[in-house]
């Protein structure tokens, strides 16, 4: 069973769909972060060095497991 099939199956549940829809902007933002880094041709490690932080912090940010400050987001964008 593919991940896409599992996603479709989960989203057929109205409660799951409502939660997913509420998080849509967060998912889109995380996708944008990943796209920016990929377009720059940087690994998480390289980005972390440019930001003077640890790779684990970049990983948390890109997984959506962080609540970054505005300055952190600016550093990410500039790096």
N, C-alpha and C positions, 0 to 999 in steps of 0.2 A: 504494500500500500504506500503510495507516494505522500509526501508532506502536503502537497496541494490537495489531495483527496481528503486527508485528515482535516485540513483547514476548512474545506467546504462542508464537511460533515459537522464540525464543531460550530460553524457559523449558521447552520440550519437551526440551531437552538436559539430562540429569541433572546434569552437572558445573556448568553455568550455573545450574541451579535450586538446587543446594546452596550456591553462592556467594551467590546472591540471598537465600536464606533466612537465611544468616548475617548479612547486612546489613539485614535487615528492621527491626530496632529502630532502626538509624541512620536509615533512610529515614523511619520513623514520627516520629522526633524532629525531623528537618528539616521534615517536613510540619507538625508542631505549631508550629515557629518561624514558618513562613510564614503559618499560620492566625492566630497571635497578632498578627502585624504587620498582616495584612489586616483583622482585627476592630477593631484600633485605628485603621484608616484612615490608616496611615503609609506613606510611600514609604521606600525604603532610605536615601535622602538625609536625610529628616526623622529617621529612627531614628538614623542616624549622628550627627547634630547633638545629639540628646538624650543619646547615649552618649559624646559628646566623642571621636569617632573618625572614620575615613574611610569613605566609602560602600563602597570596595573591600573593607574588612574585613567589612562586613555581607554583601556579596555572597559572599565566600569562605565565611563562616559558613553562609549559607543554601544554598550549593551542596554543603556537606559537605567543603570543601577546607581546613578549619581544625581545629585541635585546641584548642578554647577552654578557658580556665581557668574555674573555678567563678565567680570574680568577673565575668568577661565574660558568662557566662550570666545571672547575677543582674542585671547592668546591662541586658541585653537585655529580661529579663522586666519590670523596673521601668520601662523607657523606654516 
